[in-house]
Amino acid sequence: MRKVLVLGGTRFFGKRLVQKLIENGDEVTVATRGETGDPFGSAINRIKVDRFDRESMKNAFEEGSWDVIYDQICFSPDDAQDACDVFRDKVKKYVLTSTLAVYAYDENAKKAEKDFNPFNYDITYGRKEQFDYAEGKRLAEAVFFQKAPFPVVAPRPPIVYGIDDYTERLHYHVRKVLVEEVIGFDNLDTVTSFVDSEDLAQFLFWVGFQDLSGPVNTSSPDQISFREIIELIEKKTEKKAKVQPPKTKEESSPMNFPVSIYQDVSLARASGYDFKSLSQWFEPLIEEIVKQEK
């Protein structure tokens, strides 16, 4: 039986990951602030911790060791350094959930792992309040890959979609179409990657058994434009979307990206994992959300 620690893991794809670990027979400990409930009952152990406070981390994990640690709530270089220090000699494999956002928005739309190299990125320390989300994640990766005394793999998911997505980014667009409100896009022909929440949870579970280390892209292998997304929503709602360049920040879609950006997932495939194509899950998800919102 493996001993697995999940930092976070009480909602969305983290919750799905925990369920997979339980079903695998692992001894699972979930560490959070204890502010969000979970459905796991006596199937898991729980530790209350402030992930963003070094002393809280030291006290919470003074005892114990783990085969795998999944870190869903690391957003800064200080968070990463705390983990490197606290879990020294206490973990065999560390899985850091990173993000597509570590890549630059530039003329190179297709991003391979080499397009952001955390192994030689200059480290500046600080907490998450001192950086935007993308820079916080870049620096967290840099600390782990330059300082960690244990093996680290950093999955880099793009926007994650699922019926229980608490950010409701896809739900937002469905609702706007249903109530005939304007959606703000500067360029509907930008293209990006997405990943299904169940597929991402399965990858995280899978990678905990692999020797794979370093950063790895984690998305469906195909891409989609926002024009195609709007057309799918129109098809499922039987309504015409109102799309125009946003006049205010409030009018702007949460996915109003400046340029196309998507992932090359050949490393994941070569390592033995095939992500589901968008054609397998994206349109059915929109249909499910439309039914939920009507």
C-alpha positions in Angstrom: 0.0 0.0 0.0 1.4 3.4 -1.0 1.2 6.4 1.3 0.0 9.4 -0.6 -0.3 13.0 0.5 -2.5 15.5 -1.4 -2.1 19.2 -0.7 -5.5 20.5 -1.7 -7.7 17.9 -3.4 -11.2 18.8 -2.1 -12.6 20.2 -5.3 -12.7 19.7 -9.1 -10.0 17.5 -10.6 -8.2 17.3 -7.3 -11.2 15.6 -5.8 -11.3 13.2 -8.8 -7.7 12.4 -8.2 -8.3 11.6 -4.5 -11.1 9.3 -5.4 -8.8 7.4 -7.8 -6.2 7.0 -5.2 -8.8 5.6 -2.7 -10.0 3.2 -5.3 -6.5 2.0 -5.9 -6.1 1.1 -2.2 -3.7 3.8 -1.3 -3.5 5.3 2.2 -4.5 8.9 1.3 -4.0 12.0 3.5 -5.5 15.2 2.3 -4.0 18.5 3.7 -6.0 21.7 3.5 -7.1 24.6 5.7 -10.2 22.6 6.5 -12.5 25.2 5.1 -13.9 23.1 2.2 -15.8 19.9 2.9 -15.2 16.6 1.1 -17.2 13.5 0.3 -14.6 10.9 1.4 -15.6 10.2 5.0 -13.4 7.8 6.7 -11.6 6.7 3.5 -8.9 9.4 4.0 -6.8 11.0 6.7 -7.0 14.8 7.1 -4.4 17.3 8.1 -5.2 20.9 8.7 -2.5 23.2 7.4 -1.9 26.7 6.0 0.0 25.9 2.8 1.2 29.5 2.6 2.8 29.6 6.0 6.2 28.0 6.6 5.7 27.3 10.3 2.3 25.7 9.7 3.9 23.5 7.1 6.8 22.5 9.4 4.4 21.7 12.3 1.9 19.8 10.2 4.4 17.5 8.5 7.0 17.1 11.2 6.2 13.4 11.4 5.5 11.0 8.5 6.8 10.2 5.0 5.1 9.5 1.7 5.6 7.6 -1.5 4.0 10.4 -3.5 3.0 13.9 -2.8 0.6 15.8 -5.0 0.7 19.6 -4.7 -2.4 21.3 -6.0 -1.9 24.6 -4.1 1.6 25.9 -4.8 1.5 29.4 -6.3 4.9 31.0 -5.4 8.6 30.4 -5.0 8.3 30.6 -1.2 5.6 27.9 -1.3 8.0 25.7 -3.4 11.0 26.3 -1.1 8.9 25.5 2.0 8.0 22.1 0.4 11.6 21.4 -0.6 12.7 22.0 3.0 9.8 20.4 4.9 9.6 17.3 2.8 13.4 16.7 2.5 14.0 12.9 3.0 10.2 12.4 3.4 9.0 11.8 -0.1 10.0 9.5 -3.0 8.1 11.5 -5.8 6.6 15.0 -5.9 3.9 16.0 -8.4 3.5 19.7 -8.8 0.4 20.9 -10.6 1.7 23.8 -12.8 0.0 25.5 -15.8 0.1 26.4 -19.5 0.4 30.0 -18.2 4.1 29.6 -17.7 4.6 30.0 -21.5 4.8 33.4 -23.1 2.1 34.7 -25.4 4.1 35.3 -28.6 4.3 34.3 -32.3 5.1 30.7 -31.3 1.6 29.4 -30.7 2.5 25.7 -30.2 4.3 25.2 -26.9 6.6 22.3 -26.1 8.1 21.9 -22.7 11.4 23.4 -23.7 9.7 26.7 -24.4 9.9 27.5 -20.7 13.0 26.1 -19.0 12.7 26.2 -15.2 16.1 24.6 -14.7 17.9 27.9 -15.6 15.2 30.5 -14.7 16.4 33.1 -12.3 14.8 32.7 -8.9 13.2 35.6 -7.0 11.6 34.7 -3.7 8.3 35.9 -2.4 4.7 34.8 -1.7 1.9 34.7 -4.2 0.7 38.2 -3.5 4.0 39.5 -5.0 3.6 37.9 -8.4 0.9 37.4 -11.0 -0.4 33.8 -11.4 1.9 33.0 -14.3 5.1 34.3 -12.8 4.3 32.7 -9.5 4.1 29.3 -11.2 7.2 29.9 -13.2 9.2 30.7 -10.1 7.6 27.7 -8.2 8.8 25.4 -11.0 12.2 27.0 -10.9 12.6 26.4 -7.2 11.5 22.8 -7.4 13.7 21.9 -10.3 16.7 23.7 -9.1 16.5 23.1 -5.3 14.4 20.0 -4.6 16.2 17.1 -3.0 13.6 14.6 -4.4 12.3 13.8 -7.9 9.7 16.3 -9.2 7.3 16.2 -12.2 5.3 19.2 -13.1 2.2 18.7 -15.2 1.3 21.9 -17.1 -2.5 21.8 -17.8 -4.3 24.5 -19.8 -7.8 25.6 -18.8 -9.5 22.5 -17.3 -13.1 22.0 -18.1 -15.7 19.8 -16.4 -19.3 20.0 -15.3 -18.2 20.7 -11.7 -15.7 23.4 -12.6 -16.0 25.9 -9.8 -14.6 28.7 -12.0 -17.5 28.1 -14.4 -15.6 29.6 -17.4 -17.4 27.5 -20.0 -20.7 27.8 -18.0 -20.2 31.6 -18.3 -20.3 31.5 -22.1 -23.3 29.2 -22.2 -25.3 31.5 -19.8 -24.4 34.6 -21.9 -25.8 32.9 -25.0 -28.9 31.7 -23.3 -29.8 35.2 -21.9 -28.7 36.9 -25.1 -26.0 39.0 -23.4 -22.8 40.3 -25.2 -19.6 38.2 -24.9 -16.4 40.2 -25.4 -13.8 38.7 -27.7 -11.2 40.6 -29.6 -10.4 37.7 -31.9 -12.6 34.7 -32.2 -10.0 32.9 -34.3 -7.5 32.5 -31.6 -6.8 28.9 -30.9 -6.0 27.2 -27.6 -5.8 23.9 -25.7 -8.1 22.4 -23.1 -8.2 19.3 -21.0 -11.0 17.3 -19.5 -11.1 17.3 -15.7 -11.5 13.5 -15.6 -8.6 13.0 -18.1 -6.3 15.3 -16.1 -7.1 13.5 -12.8 -6.3 10.2 -14.6 -3.0 11.5 -15.8 -2.1 12.8 -12.3 -2.9 9.4 -10.9 -0.9 7.6 -13.7 2.2 9.8 -13.4 2.5 9.0 -9.7 3.6 5.5 -10.8 6.0 6.6 -13.5 9.7 7.6 -13.5 8.9 10.6 -15.5 10.3 13.9 -14.1 10.5 17.5 -15.3 7.7 19.5 -16.9 5.1 17.8 -19.0 2.3 19.3 -21.1 -1.1 17.9 -20.2 -3.9 18.7 -22.7 -6.1 17.2 -25.4 -3.8 16.7 -28.5 -6.0 18.8 -30.7 -7.0 22.5 -30.5 -10.1 24.6 -31.0 -10.8 28.2 -31.8 -13.2 30.4 -29.8 -15.3 30.8 -32.9 -15.8 27.0 -33.0 -16.7 27.0 -29.3 -19.3 29.7 -29.8 -20.7 27.8 -32.8 -21.0 24.7 -30.6 -22.8 26.6 -27.9 -25.2 28.1 -30.5 -25.9 24.7 -31.8 -26.7 23.3 -28.4 -28.7 26.3 -27.2 -30.4 27.0 -30.5 -29.6 30.6 -30.0 -27.4 33.1 -31.7 -24.5 34.4 -29.7 -23.8 38.2 -29.4 -20.1 38.6 -29.7 -18.2 41.9 -30.1 -14.9 43.4 -29.0 -15.2 44.3 -25.3 -15.7 47.9 -24.3 -15.0 47.3 -20.7 -13.1 44.7 -18.6 -16.5 43.4 -17.4 -17.6 42.7 -20.9 -14.5 40.7 -21.7 -14.6 36.9 -21.8 -12.4 35.2 -19.2 -10.8 33.5 -22.2 -10.2 36.6 -24.3 -6.6 35.6 -25.0 -4.4 38.0 -27.0 -3.0 35.3 -29.3 -3.3 31.6 -30.0 -1.5 29.3 -27.5 -1.7 25.5 -27.4 0.3 22.5 -26.3 2.5 19.9 -27.9 1.7 16.8 -25.9 4.1 14.4 -27.7 6.2 14.0 -24.5 3.2 12.6 -22.6 2.3 10.3 -25.5 5.9 9.1 -25.8 5.9 8.4 -22.1 2.9 6.2 -22.4 -0.2 8.5 -21.8 -2.7 9.5 -24.5 -5.0 12.3 -23.6 -8.6 12.2 -25.0 -9.1 14.3 -28.1 -11.5 17.2 -27.9 -13.9 15.4 -30.2 -14.4 12.7 -27.4 -15.5 15.0 -24.7 -15.9 18.7 -25.5 -19.2 18.8 -27.4 -20.9 16.4 -24.9 -19.8 18.6 -22.0 -21.3 21.7 -23.6 -24.6 19.8 -24.1 -24.5 18.8 -20.4 -23.9 22.4 -19.3 -26.7 23.6 -21.5 -29.1 21.2 -19.9 -28.0 22.2 -16.5 -28.4 25.9 -17.2 -31.8 25.9 -18.9 
